[in-house]
């Protein structure tokens, strides 16, 4: 049994009466893991959720690296794809509202790794790791890709100063 909710009050808790509390993103990832969704279908669903401004759907380094490595380069400039545009705009909107993120909490005092606060940390890490990956995996113009990430996605404080 699980508790499925996308209510921000409920999802700050990891469990309710020994049942895991999960959201829609958790279910999408589960369906991908058991083969009901392909990785591409799951990625499209997550991009669509972010484009619809469903908050706070973190991206990881695999998703961002795939998007940046698939983007074409023309005349020495990266051509922003739909996925990159959505990720860039979504990340900016979420960082601008960082003060509304709920910090970790659980009924037994154990931090919940899926809390909203970790959204900032996870997305920030994904950007840094994607910058490293473009130099490892890109056969053409890794500096152009890394510069796009630096200029459009990187924030050294990951929005944390907004909470002060």
Rosetta blueprint (number, residue, H / E / L):
1 X L
2 X E
3 X E
4 X E
5 X L
6 X L
7 X L
8 X L
9 X L
10 X H
11 X H
12 X H
13 X L
14 X L
15 X E
16 X E
17 X L
18 X L
19 X E
20 X E
21 X E
22 X E
23 X L
24 X H
25 X H
26 X H
27 X H
28 X H
29 X H
30 X H
31 X H
32 X H
33 X H
34 X L
35 X L
36 X L
37 X L
38 X L
39 X H
40 X H
41 X H
42 X H
43 X H
44 X H
45 X H
46 X H
47 X H
48 X H
49 X H
50 X H
51 X H
52 X L
53 X L
54 X L
55 X L
56 X L
57 X L
58 X L
59 X L
60 X L
61 X H
62 X H
63 X H
64 X H
65 X H
66 X H
67 X H
68 X H
69 X H
70 X H
71 X L
72 X L
73 X E
74 X E
75 X L
76 X L
77 X E
78 X E
79 X L
80 X L
81 X L
82 X H
83 X H
84 X H
85 X H
86 X H
87 X H
88 X H
89 X H
90 X H
91 X H
92 X H
93 X H
94 X H
95 X H
96 X H
97 X L
98 X H
99 X H
100 X H
101 X L
102 X L
103 X L
104 X L
105 X L
106 X L
107 X L
108 X L
109 X L
110 X L
111 X L
112 X L
113 X L
114 X L
115 X L
116 X L
117 X H
118 X H
119 X H
120 X H
121 X H
122 X H
123 X H
124 X H
125 X H
126 X H
127 X H
128 X H
129 X H
130 X H
131 X H
132 X H
133 X H
134 X H
135 X H
136 X H
137 X H
138 X L
139 X L
140 X L
141 X L
142 X H
143 X H
144 X H
145 X H
146 X H
147 X H
148 X H
149 X H
150 X H
151 X H
152 X H
153 X L
154 X L
155 X L
156 X L
157 X L
158 X L
159 X L
160 X H
161 X H
162 X H
163 X H
164 X L
